[in-house]
């Protein structure tokens, strides 16, 4: 499939101190076949200087267009993604968290099956392949694998990392879904709804993972895990 443009959605909440790092990486990465990049930063009503940091970056790099969107009040990561998806104009769309846990140089790994014309959706797995992974929380890894296992039971997919940030979607596919979850329930909801699309072609590729500690700004906690279980059951059994 010929891909002309990739939309990159960057949800941001209180990332003012570090967002320039990820924007640098996005600016520098070169995509296969000279695919154009569309950067959409969605500020989810940050209480720090995230807006100032993004606007300063725009002023410093006028050659690198960034579409800046913001919420008037905090709605959650899922809501920020919904806003970004609505504004996407690329052939494919990918999610890029504003933290430094994922490496944009690996966009090309996810794009490869799409460029070959064999994939409509590609998940980047932190649990497969020989790429570097920071060693962090044991119970988080167990929780992730349990949530993926539970999701797979209902979707009949054999994913290894349902909770990954790196999800590449054909833009018309992600826009066709009526997504409701405003916070960390986005991952199980979108997986359940994508899996039900007739003829959908889902691939998974191995990626690196440079995780953050809570002191470094990691935001997800055990409550989000319980919400994910609820969403797996809700969107696979009760709300289709």
ABEGO torsion letter per residue (X at the ends): XBBABBBBBBBBBGAAAAAAAAAAAAAABBBBGGBBBBBBBBBBGBABAAAAAAAAAAAABAABBBBBBBBABBAEAAAAAAAAAAABABABBBBBBABAABBAAAAAAAAAAAAAGABABBBBBAABEABBBBBBBAAAAAAAAAAAAAAAAAAGBABABAABABBBBBAAAAAABBBABABAAAAAAAAAAAAABBGBBBBBBBBBBBBBBAAAGBABBAAAAAAAAAAAAAAAAABX
